[in-house]
Amino acid sequence: MITLYHRPQTRSGSIVWLLEELQVPYETHVVASIRSADGKGERDSSNPHPHGKVPALKDGDETLFESSAIALYLTDKYRKVKMGPAVGEAKRGEYLSWLAYRPGVMEPAFMERRFNIQHVYGAMGWAPPEEVEDVLNAHLAKNKYFLGNEFSALDIMLGGGLNFMILFKMCKETPVFKDYVARITDRPGYAKMMQS
Ligand SMILES: N[C@@H](CCC(=O)N[C@@H](CS)C(=O)NCC(=O)O)C(=O)O
């Protein structure tokens, strides 16, 4: 049985949504506490994440952390419902690229804006938030979902993040984003995440 180490209204919600879409049995272990942005809270010793963060996930003998790694592991292993291209299938490279883009580029760019950090062009490994908005807008203007016509884990990992970042004014809403977010959040898995 898969165990998801979870805390409501955090990044681990994306993994709840993904597990629901995959139709894989799982249990959630809600951690008592995590550190919060105001410096309060502390790590729960039952949480196997090396930094006490969520999500973490156990599946048999495997212990995983980092949302994108968890998403890739789950979508590779559990394929009753296909939520991402397998090795050798079309768009695998694009799938991996966007999965890495979420923690490597999208999140730091929008966090930079939220916490008013000065971007150092050419030095920071991500890109300025306006540039990230342009890239995402252009991609979603041409594609119903991240990988084209099929909903995939990318629409949870990046799309779900985009929804949150728009709500919290870290990313500017555009008509393209508005339509896209309405499309991806109109799903039972999203509702399940919101109740978790
Ligand atoms: N890069 C990690 C970030 C995980 C993360 O920072 N999660 C937050 C909750 S949204 C957390 O657990 N914070 C507590 C802490 O930083 O100790 C991922 O994508 O899984």
The ligand as an ORCA input file, in Angstrom:
! r2SCAN-3c Opt
* xyz 0 1
  N      10.674     20.979     -3.647
  C       9.744     20.349     -2.742
  C       9.125     21.396     -1.858
  C       8.335     20.786     -0.737
  C       7.930     21.854      0.277
  O       8.640     22.844      0.485
  N       6.771     21.666      0.901
  C       6.348     22.596      1.917
  C       4.829     22.573      2.032
  S       4.049     23.273      0.592
  C       6.908     22.158      3.249
  O       6.818     20.991      3.585
  N       7.478     23.093      4.003
  C       8.019     22.803      5.302
  C       9.494     23.079      5.382
  O      10.030     23.759      4.482
  O      10.107     22.610      6.318
  C       8.680     19.585     -3.537
  O       8.333     20.055     -4.629
  O       8.207     18.543     -3.096
*
